[in-house]
Amino acid sequence: MDLFGGYNPRLSRLVILNKKENLYHFPVVCNQCENAYCMNVCPTKAIKRNADGIVVIDPEKCIACGLCADYCPIKVVCLDPETGKAFKCELCQGKPLCIEACPTKALELVRMDNKGKINE
């Protein structure tokens, strides 16, 4: 799924946090928050929860105000540098391509409860 017409790490929907002076890195994606601040502050209601429970952004309704990015507690809502419109990980409709593409199989999709514990 090539949403931006080419390869550009700055437009990745997967945010990589570098810790301990770049000694280790870990991916961070949207938590699909139960009470999503990004969805609550969007003045045009461009952010909604789909039938699968995934918080999605409708680029047609987005007015590029940036409130969603400002209010995201883990800073994974990004703004396209060309259009200013918001984008984030939407789990590729339940089948994340980053997981499929990872050559070392270091990524996996896990479900967590509201307390941060992995649901088995």
Backbone atoms as SQL, in Angstrom:
CREATE TABLE atoms (id INTEGER PRIMARY KEY, chain TEXT, resi INTEGER, resn TEXT, atom TEXT, x REAL, y REAL, z REAL);
INSERT INTO atoms VALUES
  (1, 'A', 1, 'MET', 'N', 0.853, -1.166, 0.000),
  (2, 'A', 1, 'MET', 'CA', 0.000, 0.000, 0.000),
  (3, 'A', 1, 'MET', 'C', 0.900, 1.230, 0.000),
  (4, 'A', 2, 'ASP', 'N', 1.039, 1.859, -1.120),
  (5, 'A', 2, 'ASP', 'CA', 1.903, 3.014, -1.268),
  (6, 'A', 2, 'ASP', 'C', 1.043, 4.271, -1.203),
  (7, 'A', 3, 'LEU', 'N', 0.858, 4.807, -0.007),
  (8, 'A', 3, 'LEU', 'CA', -0.047, 5.926, 0.184),
  (9, 'A', 3, 'LEU', 'C', 0.545, 7.256, -0.233),
  (10, 'A', 4, 'PHE', 'N', 1.869, 7.359, -0.249),
  (11, 'A', 4, 'PHE', 'CA', 2.501, 8.636, -0.550),
  (12, 'A', 4, 'PHE', 'C', 3.249, 8.636, -1.875),
  (13, 'A', 5, 'GLY', 'N', 3.109, 7.587, -2.679),
  (14, 'A', 5, 'GLY', 'CA', 3.690, 7.572, -4.005),
  (15, 'A', 5, 'GLY', 'C', 5.187, 7.311, -4.050),
  (16, 'A', 6, 'GLY', 'N', 5.753, 6.739, -3.021),
  (17, 'A', 6, 'GLY', 'CA', 7.178, 6.430, -3.015),
  (18, 'A', 6, 'GLY', 'C', 7.682, 6.187, -1.608),
  (19, 'A', 7, 'TYR', 'N', 8.976, 5.963, -1.511),
  (20, 'A', 7, 'TYR', 'CA', 9.602, 5.684, -0.228),
  (21, 'A', 7, 'TYR', 'C', 10.132, 6.970, 0.386),
  (22, 'A', 8, 'ASN', 'N', 9.655, 7.302, 1.573),
  (23, 'A', 8, 'ASN', 'CA', 10.138, 8.464, 2.294),
  (24, 'A', 8, 'ASN', 'C', 9.979, 8.203, 3.790),
  (25, 'A', 9, 'PRO', 'N', 11.067, 7.919, 4.520),
  (26, 'A', 9, 'PRO', 'CA', 10.965, 7.613, 5.947),
  (27, 'A', 9, 'PRO', 'C', 10.298, 8.715, 6.769),
  (28, 'A', 10, 'ARG', 'N', 10.379, 9.977, 6.321),
  (29, 'A', 10, 'ARG', 'CA', 9.721, 11.067, 7.055),
  (30, 'A', 10, 'ARG', 'C', 8.208, 10.971, 7.002),
  (31, 'A', 11, 'LEU', 'N', 7.678, 10.198, 6.051),
  (32, 'A', 11, 'LEU', 'CA', 6.234, 10.024, 5.932),
  (33, 'A', 11, 'LEU', 'C', 5.783, 8.668, 6.464),
  (34, 'A', 12, 'SER', 'N', 6.647, 8.011, 7.203),
  (35, 'A', 12, 'SER', 'CA', 6.310, 6.715, 7.769),
  (36, 'A', 12, 'SER', 'C', 5.222, 6.863, 8.811),
  (37, 'A', 13, 'ARG', 'N', 4.365, 5.901, 8.877),
  (38, 'A', 13, 'ARG', 'CA', 3.327, 5.885, 9.894),
  (39, 'A', 13, 'ARG', 'C', 3.814, 5.126, 11.121),
  (40, 'A', 14, 'LEU', 'N', 5.046, 4.739, 11.107),
  (41, 'A', 14, 'LEU', 'CA', 5.691, 4.038, 12.213),
  (42, 'A', 14, 'LEU', 'C', 6.743, 4.979, 12.782),
  (43, 'A', 15, 'VAL', 'N', 6.555, 5.415, 14.015),
  (44, 'A', 15, 'VAL', 'CA', 7.495, 6.333, 14.658),
  (45, 'A', 15, 'VAL', 'C', 8.535, 5.506, 15.408),
  (46, 'A', 16, 'ILE', 'N', 9.799, 5.806, 15.218),
  (47, 'A', 16, 'ILE', 'CA', 10.870, 5.085, 15.907),
  (48, 'A', 16, 'ILE', 'C', 11.449, 5.981, 16.992),
  (49, 'A', 17, 'LEU', 'N', 11.384, 5.511, 18.224),
  (50, 'A', 17, 'LEU', 'CA', 11.989, 6.242, 19.335),
  (51, 'A', 17, 'LEU', 'C', 13.394, 5.724, 19.567),
  (52, 'A', 18, 'ASN', 'N', 14.330, 6.640, 19.705),
  (53, 'A', 18, 'ASN', 'CA', 15.721, 6.286, 19.975),
  (54, 'A', 18, 'ASN', 'C', 16.007, 6.596, 21.435),
  (55, 'A', 19, 'LYS', 'N', 16.471, 5.610, 22.153),
  (56, 'A', 19, 'LYS', 'CA', 16.719, 5.769, 23.581),
  (57, 'A', 19, 'LYS', 'C', 18.179, 5.496, 23.915),
  (58, 'A', 20, 'LYS', 'N', 18.580, 6.028, 25.043),
  (59, 'A', 20, 'LYS', 'CA', 19.943, 5.827, 25.574),
  (60, 'A', 20, 'LYS', 'C', 20.989, 6.123, 24.510),
  (61, 'A', 21, 'GLU', 'N', 20.976, 7.370, 24.042),
  (62, 'A', 21, 'GLU', 'CA', 21.957, 7.841, 23.060),
  (63, 'A', 21, 'GLU', 'C', 22.036, 6.938, 21.835),
  (64, 'A', 22, 'ASN', 'N', 20.847, 6.593, 21.322),
  (65, 'A', 22, 'ASN', 'CA', 20.713, 5.759, 20.120),
  (66, 'A', 22, 'ASN', 'C', 21.239, 4.338, 20.275),
  (67, 'A', 23, 'LEU', 'N', 21.300, 3.829, 21.498),
  (68, 'A', 23, 'LEU', 'CA', 21.734, 2.453, 21.694),
  (69, 'A', 23, 'LEU', 'C', 20.632, 1.450, 21.389),
  (70, 'A', 24, 'TYR', 'N', 19.396, 1.861, 21.559),
  (71, 'A', 24, 'TYR', 'CA', 18.310, 0.983, 21.139),
  (72, 'A', 24, 'TYR', 'C', 17.148, 1.807, 20.610),
  (73, 'A', 25, 'HIS', 'N', 16.387, 1.173, 19.755),
  (74, 'A', 25, 'HIS', 'CA', 15.299, 1.832, 19.044),
  (75, 'A', 25, 'HIS', 'C', 14.054, 0.958, 19.158),
  (76, 'A', 26, 'PHE', 'N', 12.905, 1.583, 19.294),
  (77, 'A', 26, 'PHE', 'CA', 11.687, 0.788, 19.274),
  (78, 'A', 26, 'PHE', 'C', 10.576, 1.550, 18.570),
  (79, 'A', 27, 'PRO', 'N', 9.726, 0.781, 17.860),
  (80, 'A', 27, 'PRO', 'CA', 8.643, 1.402, 17.095),
  (81, 'A', 27, 'PRO', 'C', 7.468, 1.767, 17.995),
  (82, 'A', 28, 'VAL', 'N', 6.816, 2.861, 17.657),
  (83, 'A', 28, 'VAL', 'CA', 5.612, 3.291, 18.369),
  (84, 'A', 28, 'VAL', 'C', 4.547, 3.591, 17.318),
  (85, 'A', 29, 'VAL', 'N', 3.384, 3.031, 17.510),
  (86, 'A', 29, 'VAL', 'CA', 2.270, 3.293, 16.611),
  (87, 'A', 29, 'VAL', 'C', 1.076, 3.758, 17.431),
  (88, 'A', 30, 'CYS', 'N', 0.057, 4.192, 16.767),
  (89, 'A', 30, 'CYS', 'CA', -1.160, 4.657, 17.422),
  (90, 'A', 30, 'CYS', 'C', -1.703, 3.586, 18.359),
  (91, 'A', 31, 'ASN', 'N', -2.049, 4.005, 19.564),
  (92, 'A', 31, 'ASN', 'CA', -2.617, 3.088, 20.559),
  (93, 'A', 31, 'ASN', 'C', -4.106, 2.834, 20.348),
  (94, 'A', 32, 'GLN', 'N', -4.718, 3.512, 19.379),
  (95, 'A', 32, 'GLN', 'CA', -6.154, 3.392, 19.155),
  (96, 'A', 32, 'GLN', 'C', -6.890, 3.674, 20.471),
  (97, 'A', 33, 'CYS', 'N', -6.527, 4.757, 21.118),
  (98, 'A', 33, 'CYS', 'CA', -7.033, 5.123, 22.451),
  (99, 'A', 33, 'CYS', 'C', -8.549, 4.989, 22.545),
  (100, 'A', 34, 'GLU', 'N', -9.004, 4.479, 23.678),
  (101, 'A', 34, 'GLU', 'CA', -10.435, 4.337, 23.912),
  (102, 'A', 34, 'GLU', 'C', -11.117, 5.706, 23.877),
  (103, 'A', 35, 'ASN', 'N', -10.520, 6.688, 24.524),
  (104, 'A', 35, 'ASN', 'CA', -11.024, 8.058, 24.528),
  (105, 'A', 35, 'ASN', 'C', -9.999, 8.912, 23.781),
  (106, 'A', 36, 'ALA', 'N', -9.972, 8.767, 22.464),
  (107, 'A', 36, 'ALA', 'CA', -8.921, 9.358, 21.630),
  (108, 'A', 36, 'ALA', 'C', -9.001, 10.879, 21.607),
  (109, 'A', 37, 'TYR', 'N', -7.967, 11.529, 22.168),
  (110, 'A', 37, 'TYR', 'CA', -7.911, 12.987, 22.168),
  (111, 'A', 37, 'TYR', 'C', -7.943, 13.539, 20.752),
  (112, 'A', 38, 'CYS', 'N', -7.221, 12.897, 19.841),
  (113, 'A', 38, 'CYS', 'CA', -7.174, 13.383, 18.459),
  (114, 'A', 38, 'CYS', 'C', -8.576, 13.454, 17.865),
  (115, 'A', 39, 'MET', 'N', -9.373, 12.445, 18.141),
  (116, 'A', 39, 'MET', 'CA', -10.736, 12.394, 17.615),
  (117, 'A', 39, 'MET', 'C', -11.610, 13.447, 18.293),
  (118, 'A', 40, 'ASN', 'N', -11.416, 13.639, 19.580),
  (119, 'A', 40, 'ASN', 'CA', -12.241, 14.586, 20.333),
  (120, 'A', 40, 'ASN', 'C', -11.984, 16.042, 19.952),
  (121, 'A', 41, 'VAL', 'N', -10.746, 16.379, 19.567),
  (122, 'A', 41, 'VAL', 'CA', -10.429, 17.784, 19.265),
  (123, 'A', 41, 'VAL', 'C', -10.606, 18.151, 17.794),
  (124, 'A', 42, 'CYS', 'N', -10.822, 17.175, 16.938),
  (125, 'A', 42, 'CYS', 'CA', -10.938, 17.461, 15.507),
  (126, 'A', 42, 'CYS', 'C', -12.194, 18.284, 15.224),
  (127, 'A', 43, 'PRO', 'N', -12.028, 19.510, 14.724),
  (128, 'A', 43, 'PRO', 'CA', -13.194, 20.377, 14.503),
  (129, 'A', 43, 'PRO', 'C', -14.085, 19.941, 13.347),
  (130, 'A', 44, 'THR', 'N', -13.558, 19.115, 12.429),
  (131, 'A', 44, 'THR', 'CA', -14.359, 18.699, 11.276),
  (132, 'A', 44, 'THR', 'C', -14.816, 17.251, 11.363),
  (133, 'A', 45, 'LYS', 'N', -14.509, 16.607, 12.476),
  (134, 'A', 45, 'LYS', 'CA', -14.859, 15.191, 12.672),
  (135, 'A', 45, 'LYS', 'C', -14.230, 14.311, 11.592),
  (136, 'A', 46, 'ALA', 'N', -13.014, 14.668, 11.179),
  (137, 'A', 46, 'ALA', 'CA', -12.292, 13.895, 10.175),
  (138, 'A', 46, 'ALA', 'C', -11.716, 12.610, 10.771),
  (139, 'A', 47, 'ILE', 'N', -11.702, 12.520, 12.094),
  (140, 'A', 47, 'ILE', 'CA', -11.140, 11.349, 12.766),
  (141, 'A', 47, 'ILE', 'C', -12.277, 10.588, 13.417),
  (142, 'A', 48, 'LYS', 'N', -12.380, 9.319, 13.041),
  (143, 'A', 48, 'LYS', 'CA', -13.449, 8.460, 13.548),
  (144, 'A', 48, 'LYS', 'C', -12.888, 7.080, 13.854),
  (145, 'A', 49, 'ARG', 'N', -13.679, 6.299, 14.556),
  (146, 'A', 49, 'ARG', 'CA', -13.327, 4.910, 14.832),
  (147, 'A', 49, 'ARG', 'C', -14.106, 4.038, 13.839),
  (148, 'A', 50, 'ASN', 'N', -13.416, 3.159, 13.119),
  (149, 'A', 50, 'ASN', 'CA', -14.112, 2.319, 12.147),
  (150, 'A', 50, 'ASN', 'C', -14.727, 1.094, 12.836),
  (151, 'A', 51, 'ALA', 'N', -15.353, 0.238, 12.073),
  (152, 'A', 51, 'ALA', 'CA', -16.052, -0.929, 12.620),
  (153, 'A', 51, 'ALA', 'C', -15.113, -1.885, 13.357),
  (154, 'A', 52, 'ASP', 'N', -13.827, -1.878, 13.003),
  (155, 'A', 52, 'ASP', 'CA', -12.847, -2.740, 13.664),
  (156, 'A', 52, 'ASP', 'C', -12.257, -2.097, 14.909),
  (157, 'A', 53, 'GLY', 'N', -12.694, -0.877, 15.251),
  (158, 'A', 53, 'GLY', 'CA', -12.177, -0.186, 16.424),
  (159, 'A', 53, 'GLY', 'C', -10.922, 0.618, 16.162),
  (160, 'A', 54, 'ILE', 'N', -10.518, 0.717, 14.897),
  (161, 'A', 54, 'ILE', 'CA', -9.306, 1.444, 14.533),
  (162, 'A', 54, 'ILE', 'C', -9.654, 2.913, 14.295),
  (163, 'A', 55, 'VAL', 'N', -8.879, 3.804, 14.909),
  (164, 'A', 55, 'VAL', 'CA', -9.068, 5.240, 14.727),
  (165, 'A', 55, 'VAL', 'C', -8.465, 5.616, 13.380),
  (166, 'A', 56, 'VAL', 'N', -9.298, 6.168, 12.497),
  (167, 'A', 56, 'VAL', 'CA', -8.858, 6.501, 11.136),
  (168, 'A', 56, 'VAL', 'C', -9.088, 7.979, 10.845),
  (169, 'A', 57, 'ILE', 'N', -8.284, 8.508, 9.938),
  (170, 'A', 57, 'ILE', 'CA', -8.375, 9.914, 9.541),
  (171, 'A', 57, 'ILE', 'C', -8.847, 9.994, 8.096),
  (172, 'A', 58, 'ASP', 'N', -9.887, 10.770, 7.859),
  (173, 'A', 58, 'ASP', 'CA', -10.404, 10.991, 6.512),
  (174, 'A', 58, 'ASP', 'C', -9.701, 12.224, 5.942),
  (175, 'A', 59, 'PRO', 'N', -8.765, 12.042, 4.996),
  (176, 'A', 59, 'PRO', 'CA', -8.028, 13.193, 4.463),
  (177, 'A', 59, 'PRO', 'C', -8.906, 14.192, 3.728),
  (178, 'A', 60, 'GLU', 'N', -10.069, 13.752, 3.257),
  (179, 'A', 60, 'GLU', 'CA', -10.981, 14.666, 2.565),
  (180, 'A', 60, 'GLU', 'C', -11.606, 15.671, 3.540),
  (181, 'A', 61, 'LYS', 'N', -11.796, 15.268, 4.784),
  (182, 'A', 61, 'LYS', 'CA', -12.397, 16.151, 5.790),
  (183, 'A', 61, 'LYS', 'C', -11.350, 16.930, 6.580),
  (184, 'A', 62, 'CYS', 'N', -10.107, 16.475, 6.551),
  (185, 'A', 62, 'CYS', 'CA', -9.042, 17.131, 7.321),
  (186, 'A', 62, 'CYS', 'C', -8.755, 18.519, 6.757),
  (187, 'A', 63, 'ILE', 'N', -8.712, 19.521, 7.643),
  (188, 'A', 63, 'ILE', 'CA', -8.432, 20.895, 7.211),
  (189, 'A', 63, 'ILE', 'C', -7.008, 21.321, 7.581),
  (190, 'A', 64, 'ALA', 'N', -6.193, 20.375, 8.012),
  (191, 'A', 64, 'ALA', 'CA', -4.774, 20.624, 8.311),
  (192, 'A', 64, 'ALA', 'C', -4.566, 21.613, 9.458),
  (193, 'A', 65, 'CYS', 'N', -5.451, 21.571, 10.457),
  (194, 'A', 65, 'CYS', 'CA', -5.309, 22.499, 11.590),
  (195, 'A', 65, 'CYS', 'C', -4.218, 22.045, 12.561),
  (196, 'A', 66, 'GLY', 'N', -3.919, 20.742, 12.604),
  (197, 'A', 66, 'GLY', 'CA', -2.855, 20.226, 13.459),
  (198, 'A', 66, 'GLY', 'C', -3.241, 19.959, 14.898),
  (199, 'A', 67, 'LEU', 'N', -4.491, 20.188, 15.266),
  (200, 'A', 67, 'LEU', 'CA', -4.902, 19.951, 16.651),
  (201, 'A', 67, 'LEU', 'C', -4.709, 18.489, 17.057),
  (202, 'A', 68, 'CYS', 'N', -5.010, 17.575, 16.169),
  (203, 'A', 68, 'CYS', 'CA', -4.877, 16.152, 16.490),
  (204, 'A', 68, 'CYS', 'C', -3.427, 15.805, 16.840),
  (205, 'A', 69, 'ALA', 'N', -2.488, 16.326, 16.073),
  (206, 'A', 69, 'ALA', 'CA', -1.070, 16.086, 16.351),
  (207, 'A', 69, 'ALA', 'C', -0.656, 16.724, 17.678),
  (208, 'A', 70, 'ASP', 'N', -1.164, 17.924, 17.949),
  (209, 'A', 70, 'ASP', 'CA', -0.839, 18.609, 19.201),
  (210, 'A', 70, 'ASP', 'C', -1.337, 17.836, 20.417),
  (211, 'A', 71, 'TYR', 'N', -2.506, 17.218, 20.301),
  (212, 'A', 71, 'TYR', 'CA', -3.131, 16.557, 21.445),
  (213, 'A', 71, 'TYR', 'C', -2.808, 15.074, 21.571),
  (214, 'A', 72, 'CYS', 'N', -2.135, 14.487, 20.595),
  (215, 'A', 72, 'CYS', 'CA', -1.792, 13.068, 20.686),
  (216, 'A', 72, 'CYS', 'C', -0.789, 12.877, 21.824),
  (217, 'A', 73, 'PRO', 'N', -1.140, 12.088, 22.847),
  (218, 'A', 73, 'PRO', 'CA', -0.252, 11.948, 24.001),
  (219, 'A', 73, 'PRO', 'C', 1.059, 11.225, 23.697),
  (220, 'A', 74, 'ILE', 'N', 1.089, 10.429, 22.629),
  (221, 'A', 74, 'ILE', 'CA', 2.342, 9.727, 22.311),
  (222, 'A', 74, 'ILE', 'C', 2.972, 10.239, 21.012),
  (223, 'A', 75, 'LYS', 'N', 2.428, 11.319, 20.482),
  (224, 'A', 75, 'LYS', 'CA', 2.993, 12.032, 19.327),
  (225, 'A', 75, 'LYS', 'C', 3.161, 11.161, 18.079),
  (226, 'A', 76, 'VAL', 'N', 2.136, 10.359, 17.770),
  (227, 'A', 76, 'VAL', 'CA', 2.204, 9.542, 16.564),
  (228, 'A', 76, 'VAL', 'C', 1.308, 10.045, 15.437),
  (229, 'A', 77, 'VAL', 'N', 0.509, 11.075, 15.704),
  (230, 'A', 77, 'VAL', 'CA', -0.232, 11.713, 14.618),
  (231, 'A', 77, 'VAL', 'C', 0.731, 12.722, 14.003),
  (232, 'A', 78, 'CYS', 'N', 0.953, 12.589, 12.697),
  (233, 'A', 78, 'CYS', 'CA', 1.909, 13.444, 11.989),
  (234, 'A', 78, 'CYS', 'C', 1.171, 14.291, 10.960),
  (235, 'A', 79, 'LEU', 'N', 1.848, 15.323, 10.502),
  (236, 'A', 79, 'LEU', 'CA', 1.278, 16.179, 9.464),
  (237, 'A', 79, 'LEU', 'C', 2.127, 16.071, 8.208),
  (238, 'A', 80, 'ASP', 'N', 1.476, 15.851, 7.096),
  (239, 'A', 80, 'ASP', 'CA', 2.171, 15.759, 5.814),
  (240, 'A', 80, 'ASP', 'C', 2.835, 17.099, 5.538),
  (241, 'A', 81, 'PRO', 'N', 4.150, 17.121, 5.267),
  (242, 'A', 81, 'PRO', 'CA', 4.837, 18.400, 5.051),
  (243, 'A', 81, 'PRO', 'C', 4.356, 19.161, 3.820),
  (244, 'A', 82, 'GLU', 'N', 3.766, 18.476, 2.861),
  (245, 'A', 82, 'GLU', 'CA', 3.283, 19.158, 1.656),
  (246, 'A', 82, 'GLU', 'C', 1.859, 19.669, 1.805),
  (247, 'A', 83, 'THR', 'N', 0.963, 18.849, 2.362),
  (248, 'A', 83, 'THR', 'CA', -0.450, 19.236, 2.446),
  (249, 'A', 83, 'THR', 'C', -0.834, 19.754, 3.827),
  (250, 'A', 84, 'GLY', 'N', -0.058, 19.418, 4.840),
  (251, 'A', 84, 'GLY', 'CA', -0.387, 19.793, 6.211),
  (252, 'A', 84, 'GLY', 'C', -1.439, 18.901, 6.834),
  (253, 'A', 85, 'LYS', 'N', -1.951, 17.940, 6.065),
  (254, 'A', 85, 'LYS', 'CA', -3.009, 17.062, 6.562),
  (255, 'A', 85, 'LYS', 'C', -2.440, 15.975, 7.467),
  (256, 'A', 86, 'ALA', 'N', -3.278, 15.562, 8.407),
  (257, 'A', 86, 'ALA', 'CA', -2.869, 14.578, 9.405),
  (258, 'A', 86, 'ALA', 'C', -2.844, 13.169, 8.824),
  (259, 'A', 87, 'PHE', 'N', -1.927, 12.372, 9.346),
  (260, 'A', 87, 'PHE', 'CA', -1.891, 10.948, 9.044),
  (261, 'A', 87, 'PHE', 'C', -1.289, 10.217, 10.232),
  (262, 'A', 88, 'LYS', 'N', -1.576, 8.931, 10.344),
  (263, 'A', 88, 'LYS', 'CA', -1.060, 8.103, 11.420),
  (264, 'A', 88, 'LYS', 'C', -1.208, 6.648, 11.033),
  (265, 'A', 89, 'CYS', 'N', -0.671, 5.777, 11.835),
  (266, 'A', 89, 'CYS', 'CA', -0.839, 4.344, 11.593),
  (267, 'A', 89, 'CYS', 'C', -2.305, 3.987, 11.757),
  (268, 'A', 90, 'GLU', 'N', -2.840, 3.309, 10.770),
  (269, 'A', 90, 'GLU', 'CA', -4.215, 2.831, 10.834),
  (270, 'A', 90, 'GLU', 'C', -4.241, 1.317, 10.714),
  (271, 'A', 91, 'LEU', 'N', -3.108, 0.688, 11.012),
  (272, 'A', 91, 'LEU', 'CA', -2.941, -0.761, 11.020),
  (273, 'A', 91, 'LEU', 'C', -3.241, -1.416, 9.682),
  (274, 'A', 92, 'CYS', 'N', -3.149, -0.665, 8.602),
  (275, 'A', 92, 'CYS', 'CA', -3.364, -1.201, 7.240),
  (276, 'A', 92, 'CYS', 'C', -4.601, -2.094, 7.182),
  (277, 'A', 93, 'GLN', 'N', -5.706, -1.585, 7.712),
  (278, 'A', 93, 'GLN', 'CA', -6.972, -2.306, 7.744),
  (279, 'A', 93, 'GLN', 'C', -6.832, -3.681, 8.410),
  (280, 'A', 94, 'GLY', 'N', -6.038, -3.752, 9.475),
  (281, 'A', 94, 'GLY', 'CA', -5.902, -4.974, 10.264),
  (282, 'A', 94, 'GLY', 'C', -4.784, -5.899, 9.847),
  (283, 'A', 95, 'LYS', 'N', -4.064, -5.559, 8.789),
  (284, 'A', 95, 'LYS', 'CA', -2.958, -6.405, 8.323),
  (285, 'A', 95, 'LYS', 'C', -1.747, -5.508, 8.071),
  (286, 'A', 96, 'PRO', 'N', -1.046, -5.097, 9.145),
  (287, 'A', 96, 'PRO', 'CA', 0.050, -4.124, 9.010),
  (288, 'A', 96, 'PRO', 'C', 1.169, -4.586, 8.073),
  (289, 'A', 97, 'LEU', 'N', 1.419, -3.778, 7.057),
  (290, 'A', 97, 'LEU', 'CA', 2.448, -4.116, 6.076),
  (291, 'A', 97, 'LEU', 'C', 3.856, -4.028, 6.644),
  (292, 'A', 98, 'CYS', 'N', 4.062, -3.180, 7.666),
  (293, 'A', 98, 'CYS', 'CA', 5.396, -3.088, 8.259),
  (294, 'A', 98, 'CYS', 'C', 5.786, -4.428, 8.889),
  (295, 'A', 99, 'ILE', 'N', 4.812, -5.129, 9.460),
  (296, 'A', 99, 'ILE', 'CA', 5.083, -6.436, 10.062),
  (297, 'A', 99, 'ILE', 'C', 5.448, -7.442, 8.980),
  (298, 'A', 100, 'GLU', 'N', 4.689, -7.436, 7.894),
  (299, 'A', 100, 'GLU', 'CA', 4.970, -8.343, 6.783),
  (300, 'A', 100, 'GLU', 'C', 6.324, -8.056, 6.149),
  (301, 'A', 101, 'ALA', 'N', 6.688, -6.785, 6.054),
  (302, 'A', 101, 'ALA', 'CA', 7.911, -6.394, 5.354),
  (303, 'A', 101, 'ALA', 'C', 9.168, -6.500, 6.207),
  (304, 'A', 102, 'CYS', 'N', 9.041, -6.588, 7.515),
  (305, 'A', 102, 'CYS', 'CA', 10.220, -6.593, 8.387),
  (306, 'A', 102, 'CYS', 'C', 11.071, -7.837, 8.114),
  (307, 'A', 103, 'PRO', 'N', 12.306, -7.655, 7.631),
  (308, 'A', 103, 'PRO', 'CA', 13.132, -8.811, 7.254),
  (309, 'A', 103, 'PRO', 'C', 13.566, -9.673, 8.430),
  (310, 'A', 104, 'THR', 'N', 13.607, -9.109, 9.620),
  (311, 'A', 104, 'THR', 'CA', 14.056, -9.887, 10.785),
  (312, 'A', 104, 'THR', 'C', 12.900, -10.365, 11.648),
  (313, 'A', 105, 'LYS', 'N', 11.677, -10.044, 11.247),
  (314, 'A', 105, 'LYS', 'CA', 10.471, -10.415, 11.998),
  (315, 'A', 105, 'LYS', 'C', 10.502, -9.852, 13.417),
  (316, 'A', 106, 'ALA', 'N', 11.070, -8.660, 13.553),
  (317, 'A', 106, 'ALA', 'CA', 11.185, -8.010, 14.860),
  (318, 'A', 106, 'ALA', 'C', 9.879, -7.340, 15.279),
  (319, 'A', 107, 'LEU', 'N', 8.941, -7.163, 14.352),
  (320, 'A', 107, 'LEU', 'CA', 7.678, -6.497, 14.655),
  (321, 'A', 107, 'LEU', 'C', 6.555, -7.518, 14.760),
  (322, 'A', 108, 'GLU', 'N', 5.646, -7.283, 15.705),
  (323, 'A', 108, 'GLU', 'CA', 4.450, -8.102, 15.799),
  (324, 'A', 108, 'GLU', 'C', 3.306, -7.251, 16.326),
  (325, 'A', 109, 'LEU', 'N', 2.085, -7.629, 15.976),
  (326, 'A', 109, 'LEU', 'CA', 0.900, -6.914, 16.429),
  (327, 'A', 109, 'LEU', 'C', 0.395, -7.593, 17.690),
  (328, 'A', 110, 'VAL', 'N', 0.299, -6.826, 18.767),
  (329, 'A', 110, 'VAL', 'CA', -0.239, -7.354, 20.021),
  (330, 'A', 110, 'VAL', 'C', -1.393, -6.470, 20.455),
  (331, 'A', 111, 'ARG', 'N', -2.343, -7.040, 21.110),
  (332, 'A', 111, 'ARG', 'CA', -3.482, -6.308, 21.647),
  (333, 'A', 111, 'ARG', 'C', -3.257, -6.121, 23.140),
  (334, 'A', 112, 'MET', 'N', -3.498, -4.896, 23.615),
  (335, 'A', 112, 'MET', 'CA', -3.293, -4.602, 25.027),
  (336, 'A', 112, 'MET', 'C', -4.591, -4.116, 25.641),
  (337, 'A', 113, 'ASP', 'N', -4.738, -4.375, 26.934),
  (338, 'A', 113, 'ASP', 'CA', -5.910, -3.851, 27.625),
  (339, 'A', 113, 'ASP', 'C', -5.639, -2.418, 28.062),
  (340, 'A', 114, 'ASN', 'N', -6.584, -1.813, 28.738),
  (341, 'A', 114, 'ASN', 'CA', -6.456, -0.412, 29.150),
  (342, 'A', 114, 'ASN', 'C', -5.359, -0.179, 30.174),
  (343, 'A', 115, 'LYS', 'N', -4.853, -1.247, 30.779),
  (344, 'A', 115, 'LYS', 'CA', -3.798, -1.113, 31.790),
  (345, 'A', 115, 'LYS', 'C', -2.423, -1.405, 31.205),
  (346, 'A', 116, 'GLY', 'N', -2.348, -1.598, 29.892),
  (347, 'A', 116, 'GLY', 'CA', -1.071, -1.834, 29.235),
  (348, 'A', 116, 'GLY', 'C', -0.612, -3.279, 29.270),
  (349, 'A', 117, 'LYS', 'N', -1.496, -4.201, 29.629),
  (350, 'A', 117, 'LYS', 'CA', -1.140, -5.633, 29.657),
  (351, 'A', 117, 'LYS', 'C', -1.556, -6.266, 28.348),
  (352, 'A', 118, 'ILE', 'N', -0.719, -7.159, 27.858),
  (353, 'A', 118, 'ILE', 'CA', -0.977, -7.823, 26.580),
  (354, 'A', 118, 'ILE', 'C', -2.115, -8.812, 26.750),
  (355, 'A', 119, 'ASN', 'N', -3.098, -8.712, 25.846),
  (356, 'A', 119, 'ASN', 'CA', -4.198, -9.691, 25.816),
  (357, 'A', 119, 'ASN', 'C', -3.722, -10.912, 25.064),
  (358, 'A', 120, 'GLU', 'N', -3.835, -12.043, 25.662),
  (359, 'A', 120, 'GLU', 'CA', -3.389, -13.300, 25.017),
  (360, 'A', 120, 'GLU', 'C', -4.539, -13.955, 24.287);
